[in-house]
Amino acid sequence: MSDAELSGGSMIWRLDSAVRFRRLLDEAVLIHQEKAEALVLNDTAVSFIELCDGRRTVDEIIAAIVESFEVSAEQLAEDLMPFIKELSREGIIKPV
């Protein structure tokens, strides 16, 4: 799959079954159990992960996040795409 396809607005993603998402006080972390790796997330990343449920497209997730943050959909998409690509490369999210 190309980078454009991986981060396309019509893509639907879900967390890999080996990944756990936890909120700890004011922070959130993704834990990849098979790799024994943890990733601390910012607020936007937390929102994406919480909405990455295997049912919503990236465009639908962006629309939902825009309602909570003072950012345009275009800017949010530009900011999220590298994050989505990284999550996919690391096996944290999988296409549905």
N, C-alpha and C positions, 0 to 999 in steps of 0.2 A: 504494500500500500504506500502511495506517495505521501510526502509531508502535507500536501494540499488536501488529500483525502482524509488523512489522520485528524486534521484539525477543522475539517469542513463543518459548517453549521448544521448540516443534516445528519451528522454522525450521532449515534447513541452509544454511550459508554456506561460501563459498570465497574465497580471495584473488583479486582481479582480476588478469588476466594482465599488467597493466602495473606491478604492485606486487612489490617484492622485499623479503624479510625477511632480515636479517643480524644475527648475534651478533658483537659486537666487545668482546672481553675481558669485562668485567662488565656490559656494556650490550647492549641490542638495539635495532635501528632498523628501521622500515618506510620504504621509499623508493618513492614514486609517481613512476615514470619520466616519465610524460606531463606531470605537473604540476611536476616538479623540486622536490618537497617531501619532507622527511624528518620522521619522527615517532619520538622516543625513547620506549621503552616501559618500564613497571614490570614486576615479576615476574608479577603476575596477568595483565596484558595479554599478556605473552610466552606464558604458558601458553595463553591463549585462541587466540592466533594460531597457535601450534604445533599445536593441535587442530582448527583451522578448516580442515578438509581436504576439504570437499564431501561427506562421508559421515556425519558426526556431527551430531546435533541440538544446539541450544543446551543443552537439559537434559542430554544425555549429556556435553557438554563441562564443564558445571558440576559434574556428579557426579565426573568425573575430576579436576578442579582441587581439589575439596573434600578429596580424598584426600591432597593435597600441602600444603595450607595449613590453618591452624587457623581456619576460618571455617565458618559454617553455609551450607547451600545457599541458604537464603532471603536471607541477607546478601550472599552472592556474586552472586546473581541481581540484587538491587537495585543493587549496585555496577557490574555488567557492562552492564546494559541501556542506560544513557546512552552508554557506550563503543561498544556495538554500533550504536546509532543514528548516532553520529558517524561511525564507519567506513563505514557504509552511505551516509550523506549525502555523504561525501567520495569515494565510489567506490572505496574500498579493499577492501571485501568486497562480494560479489554473492550474491544468493540462488540456490540450485540448483533 
